[in-house]
Amino acid sequence: MARPRICLLFAGGTIGMVRNKRTGALQPAESAVDIVASFPEIKKLVRLDFKMVVNIDSSNMTPVHWTQIAEKIHALYDQYDGFVVAQGTDTMAYTASALSYALQNLSKPVVFTGSLIPLNEIGSDGRNNLIYACMTATLDIAEVCMVFANAILRGNRAKKYHESFVAVFHSPNYPALGELGRPIALHDWRKKRRKRVLKFNPNFDPNISVMKLFPGFDPKILGKVIERGAHGIILEAFGPGNVAFLDESSIIKQIEKATAMGIPIVIANQMEKGVTNLSAYEAGYNAHKAGAISSKDMTTEATVTKLMWALAKTKKLPEIRKIMEKNLAGEIEE
């Protein structure tokens, strides 16, 4: 039986870094291709091709890079049985979420992985992560996912959780897709790899702001963001989406102002395992009446990338509201 053909796209991160001899700090290696591509055990499992996209610390990842990764997968889509993307962990949840919108209706897996210790250092977690990611790319999965240790997580549900080999990422509002154990367990028995037409929309509008509310938050700050020309704003509110609405601390007028200008205000929440519900309290309902959009149970990463993606498609507020509140790629519980 022919080995599955997998494409490994390298997009930087710790997995391909080396330590600077002078400062001791980790930095991208010039020979990252050689470091990541030298895995004889992977080649026993799959026919592996290596493609360089970019070699950066993931702190420098931008929506332009998301588009580059999506375009590379789209260009090679019919040539491979699955894709693995190696990048840094710090912004991986953003990239995975972004690609879940850019590459909808997948018929094969796109698997993200990385490491906390470079591959060329003793004790690196990168070797097993890459092997497990390549294994996952051969399974009956057809979505953007993430593999660390032995867990398979939905990409747009994952959050970086800890600098720990066993708990780098977790999925607070959605169960794991599976575990790479003995045997491998996938938790959804329905067949995923099936003939589907890929929906390819790889563009993002990064002109948004994300603001975390706190007691004493000055509404004028939100007003300044609206005035500077932000195309969209995400507010991380209290509890299930509550905002100040009394006296000088009220931000309701600013939400009304933005809505009248056609600028979407998306209400997220500050809870790790949270769901935005703008009808639960008067403090959330007032925001809803003023025109705010609910992030529902999306992670901040999924909300940020989805708003950028929606704004690249349209600037019409009713259409943006419809996109944000609709489940596109498993990011919202239906």
C-alpha positions as CSV (number, residue, x, y, z in Angstrom):
1,M,0.0,0.0,0.0
2,A,1.4,3.4,-1.0
3,R,2.4,5.7,1.8
4,P,0.3,8.9,2.0
5,R,1.9,12.0,0.5
6,I,2.2,14.8,3.1
7,C,3.5,18.3,2.7
8,L,5.3,19.9,5.6
9,L,5.1,23.7,5.4
10,F,7.7,25.5,7.6
11,A,6.7,28.9,9.0
12,G,9.3,29.4,11.7
13,G,9.1,29.1,15.5
14,T,11.1,27.5,18.2
15,I,11.0,24.1,16.4
16,G,13.6,25.4,13.9
17,M,15.5,27.8,16.1
18,V,19.1,27.8,17.4
19,R,20.6,29.5,20.4
20,N,22.6,32.6,19.9
21,K,26.1,31.8,21.2
22,R,26.6,35.4,22.5
23,T,23.2,36.2,24.1
24,G,21.9,32.7,24.7
25,A,18.5,33.7,23.2
26,L,16.7,31.6,20.7
27,Q,16.5,32.9,17.1
28,P,15.5,31.4,13.7
29,A,18.2,29.1,12.2
30,E,19.5,29.6,8.7
31,S,19.6,25.9,8.3
32,A,16.0,25.3,9.5
33,V,15.3,23.2,6.4
34,D,18.0,20.7,7.3
35,I,16.9,20.6,10.9
36,V,13.2,19.9,10.3
37,A,13.6,17.7,7.2
38,S,16.0,15.1,8.7
39,F,13.5,12.6,10.1
40,P,14.0,9.1,8.8
41,E,11.2,7.7,11.0
42,I,8.7,10.0,9.4
43,K,9.7,8.9,6.0
44,K,8.8,5.3,6.9
45,L,5.3,6.5,7.6
46,V,4.6,9.0,4.8
47,R,6.1,10.4,1.6
48,L,7.1,13.8,3.0
49,D,7.9,16.9,1.0
50,F,9.2,20.0,2.7
51,K,8.3,23.6,1.7
52,M,9.6,26.8,3.3
53,V,7.1,29.6,3.7
54,V,8.8,31.9,6.1
55,N,11.2,31.5,9.0
56,I,10.3,33.9,11.8
57,D,9.5,34.0,15.5
58,S,5.8,33.7,15.7
59,S,5.6,37.1,17.5
60,N,6.3,38.5,14.1
61,M,3.4,36.6,12.4
62,T,0.9,38.8,10.6
63,P,-2.2,38.3,8.5
64,V,0.0,38.6,5.4
65,H,1.7,35.4,6.6
66,W,-1.6,33.7,7.1
67,T,-2.5,34.5,3.5
68,Q,0.9,33.2,2.3
69,I,0.4,29.8,4.1
70,A,-3.2,29.5,2.8
71,E,-2.1,30.3,-0.7
72,K,0.6,27.7,-0.6
73,I,-1.8,25.0,0.6
74,H,-4.3,26.0,-2.1
75,A,-1.7,25.8,-4.8
76,L,-0.6,22.3,-3.7
77,Y,-4.0,21.1,-2.5
78,D,-4.5,18.4,-5.1
79,Q,-1.0,17.0,-4.9
80,Y,-1.1,15.8,-1.2
81,D,-3.2,13.7,1.2
82,G,-2.6,16.1,4.0
83,F,-0.6,19.1,5.2
84,V,1.4,19.8,8.3
85,V,2.3,23.4,9.3
86,A,5.2,24.0,11.7
87,Q,5.2,27.5,13.4
88,G,5.8,29.1,16.7
89,T,3.4,28.4,19.5
90,D,2.8,32.0,20.7
91,T,0.5,32.9,17.8
92,M,-0.3,29.4,16.5
93,A,-4.0,29.6,17.7
94,Y,-4.4,32.8,15.6
95,T,-2.9,31.2,12.5
96,A,-4.9,28.0,12.9
97,S,-8.1,30.0,13.4
98,A,-7.4,32.2,10.4
99,L,-6.8,29.2,8.1
100,S,-10.0,27.6,9.2
101,Y,-11.8,30.5,7.6
102,A,-9.5,30.9,4.6
103,L,-9.8,27.2,3.7
104,Q,-13.3,26.1,4.4
105,N,-14.9,22.8,3.2
106,L,-11.7,20.9,3.5
107,S,-11.5,17.3,2.4
108,K,-8.2,16.6,4.1
109,P,-6.4,17.7,7.3
110,V,-4.2,20.8,7.8
111,V,-2.3,20.0,11.0
112,F,-0.4,22.7,13.0
113,T,2.4,21.8,15.4
114,G,5.6,23.2,16.9
115,S,7.7,22.8,20.0
116,L,8.9,24.5,23.2
117,I,12.5,23.3,22.7
118,P,14.4,23.5,19.4
119,L,14.8,20.2,17.5
120,N,18.6,20.4,17.7
121,E,18.6,20.6,21.6
122,I,18.5,17.6,24.0
123,G,15.0,16.9,25.3
124,S,13.2,18.6,22.4
125,D,9.5,17.9,22.2
126,G,9.6,18.8,18.5
127,R,10.5,15.4,17.2
128,N,7.5,13.6,18.7
129,N,5.2,16.6,17.8
130,L,6.3,16.4,14.2
131,I,5.9,12.7,14.0
132,Y,2.4,12.8,15.6
133,A,1.4,15.7,13.3
134,C,2.4,13.7,10.3
135,M,0.4,10.7,11.6
136,T,-2.6,12.9,12.1
137,A,-2.3,14.2,8.5
138,T,-2.9,10.7,7.3
139,L,-6.1,10.2,9.4
140,D,-9.8,10.6,8.5
141,I,-9.9,14.2,9.5
142,A,-10.9,17.1,7.2
143,E,-10.3,20.4,9.0
144,V,-7.6,22.6,10.5
145,C,-6.4,21.1,13.7
146,M,-3.5,21.2,16.1
147,V,-1.3,18.4,17.5
148,F,0.8,18.7,20.7
149,A,1.9,15.8,22.8
150,N,-0.8,13.2,21.9
151,A,-3.9,15.4,21.7
152,I,-5.6,16.5,18.5
153,L,-7.5,19.8,18.9
154,R,-9.7,21.8,16.6
155,G,-7.5,24.7,15.4
156,N,-10.1,27.4,15.9
157,R,-11.0,26.2,19.4
158,A,-7.5,26.0,20.8
159,K,-5.7,28.4,23.1
160,K,-2.1,28.5,24.3
161,Y,-2.4,27.4,27.9
162,H,1.0,26.6,29.5
163,E,4.7,26.3,28.8
164,S,4.5,22.6,29.5
165,F,5.2,19.6,27.2
166,V,1.9,18.0,28.1
167,A,-0.4,21.1,28.2
168,V,0.9,23.7,25.7
169,F,-2.6,24.1,24.3
170,H,-6.1,23.3,25.5
171,S,-9.6,23.6,24.1
172,P,-11.7,25.1,26.8
173,N,-15.1,25.1,25.0
174,Y,-14.8,22.1,22.8
175,P,-13.7,18.5,23.3
176,A,-10.5,17.1,21.7
177,L,-10.9,15.7,18.3
178,G,-8.9,12.6,19.3
179,E,-5.8,11.2,21.0
180,L,-2.8,9.6,19.4
181,G,-2.6,6.6,21.7
182,R,-2.6,2.8,21.3
183,P,-4.9,2.6,19.5
184,I,-5.4,6.1,17.9
185,A,-8.9,7.4,18.9
186,L,-10.9,9.8,16.9
187,H,-14.0,10.9,18.8
188,D,-16.3,11.6,15.8
189,W,-17.1,8.4,13.9
190,R,-18.5,10.2,10.9
191,K,-16.4,10.0,7.7
192,K,-14.6,13.3,7.2
193,R,-12.4,12.7,4.1
194,R,-15.0,13.1,1.3
195,K,-15.2,14.8,-2.0
196,R,-15.9,18.5,-1.3
197,V,-15.2,21.7,-3.2
198,L,-12.7,23.8,-1.2
199,K,-13.9,27.4,-0.4
200,F,-10.8,29.5,-0.7
201,N,-10.9,33.1,0.7
202,P,-7.5,33.9,2.1
203,N,-7.7,37.6,2.7
204,F,-7.9,39.5,6.1
205,D,-8.3,43.1,7.1
206,P,-6.1,43.8,10.1
207,N,-7.4,47.2,10.9
208,I,-9.2,46.2,14.0
209,S,-8.8,46.9,17.8
210,V,-9.2,44.6,20.7
211,M,-9.9,46.2,24.1
212,K,-10.2,44.6,27.5
213,L,-12.7,46.4,29.7
214,F,-11.9,47.0,33.4
215,P,-13.6,48.8,36.3
216,G,-13.1,52.5,35.6
217,F,-12.6,52.1,31.9
218,D,-12.9,55.5,30.3
219,P,-15.5,55.5,27.4
220,K,-13.4,58.2,25.7
221,I,-10.7,55.6,25.0
222,L,-13.2,53.6,22.9
223,G,-14.3,56.9,21.3
224,K,-10.7,57.6,20.2
225,V,-10.4,54.1,18.6
226,I,-13.6,54.7,16.7
227,E,-12.4,58.1,15.6
228,R,-9.0,56.8,14.4
229,G,-10.8,54.8,11.8
230,A,-10.8,51.2,13.1
231,H,-12.8,49.0,10.7
232,G,-13.9,46.8,13.6
233,I,-13.6,46.6,17.4
234,I,-13.7,43.7,19.8
235,L,-14.5,44.4,23.5
236,E,-13.6,41.8,26.1
237,A,-16.4,42.5,28.5
238,F,-17.2,41.3,32.0
239,G,-18.9,37.9,32.8
240,P,-21.0,36.7,29.8
241,G,-20.7,40.0,27.9
242,N,-21.6,42.7,30.4
243,V,-20.5,46.4,30.0
244,A,-20.8,49.5,32.1
245,F,-24.0,51.4,31.3
246,L,-24.4,53.9,34.1
247,D,-23.4,57.6,34.2
248,E,-19.9,58.6,33.1
249,S,-18.6,55.1,32.8
250,S,-21.3,54.0,30.3
251,I,-19.9,52.9,26.9
252,I,-23.4,52.4,25.4
253,K,-23.2,55.7,23.5
254,Q,-19.9,54.8,22.0
255,I,-21.4,51.4,20.8
256,E,-24.3,53.3,19.3
257,K,-21.9,55.8,17.6
258,A,-19.8,53.0,16.1
259,T,-22.9,51.1,14.9
260,A,-24.3,54.3,13.2
261,M,-20.9,54.6,11.4
262,G,-21.1,51.0,10.2
263,I,-18.3,49.9,12.5
264,P,-18.9,46.4,14.1
265,I,-18.5,46.2,17.8
266,V,-18.1,42.5,18.8
267,I,-18.6,41.7,22.5
268,A,-16.4,38.9,23.7
269,N,-15.8,37.8,27.3
270,Q,-12.8,37.6,29.7
271,M,-13.5,34.0,30.9
272,E,-11.2,31.2,30.0
273,K,-14.2,28.9,29.5
274,G,-16.7,31.5,28.6
275,V,-19.7,32.0,26.4
276,T,-21.0,35.5,25.5
277,N,-24.7,35.9,26.2
278,L,-26.0,39.4,25.7
279,S,-29.4,38.5,26.9
280,A,-28.4,37.2,30.4
281,Y,-28.1,40.6,32.1
282,E,-29.3,44.2,31.6
283,A,-25.6,45.1,31.2
284,G,-25.3,42.9,28.2
285,Y,-28.7,43.5,26.8
286,N,-28.1,47.3,26.6
287,A,-25.0,46.6,24.5
288,H,-27.1,44.4,22.3
289,K,-29.7,47.0,21.8
290,A,-27.0,49.5,21.0
291,G,-25.9,47.3,18.1
292,A,-23.2,45.1,19.6
293,I,-22.5,41.6,18.1
294,S,-22.0,38.5,20.3
295,S,-18.9,36.4,19.9
296,K,-20.9,33.5,21.4
297,D,-18.4,30.7,22.5
298,M,-15.5,31.6,20.2
299,T,-12.1,32.1,21.6
300,T,-10.5,35.5,21.4
301,E,-8.2,34.1,18.7
302,A,-11.1,32.8,16.6
303,T,-13.0,36.1,17.1
304,V,-10.1,38.3,16.1
305,T,-9.3,36.3,12.9
306,K,-12.9,35.9,12.0
307,L,-13.6,39.7,12.2
308,M,-10.5,40.3,10.1
309,W,-11.7,37.8,7.6
310,A,-15.3,39.1,7.5
311,L,-14.1,42.7,7.0
312,A,-12.0,41.6,4.0
313,K,-15.2,40.2,2.4
314,T,-17.5,43.1,3.2
315,K,-17.8,46.4,5.0
316,K,-21.6,46.2,5.3
317,L,-22.6,45.9,8.9
318,P,-25.6,43.6,8.5
319,E,-23.5,41.1,6.5
320,I,-20.6,41.3,9.0
321,R,-23.1,40.6,11.8
322,K,-24.4,37.6,9.9
323,I,-20.9,36.2,9.4
324,M,-19.8,36.7,12.9
325,E,-22.8,35.0,14.5
326,K,-22.8,32.1,12.1
327,N,-20.8,28.9,12.5
328,L,-18.4,28.7,9.5
329,A,-15.8,26.1,10.5
330,G,-16.7,24.6,13.9
331,E,-15.7,27.8,15.8
332,I,-19.2,28.2,17.3
333,E,-21.4,25.7,19.0
334,E,-24.5,25.3,16.9
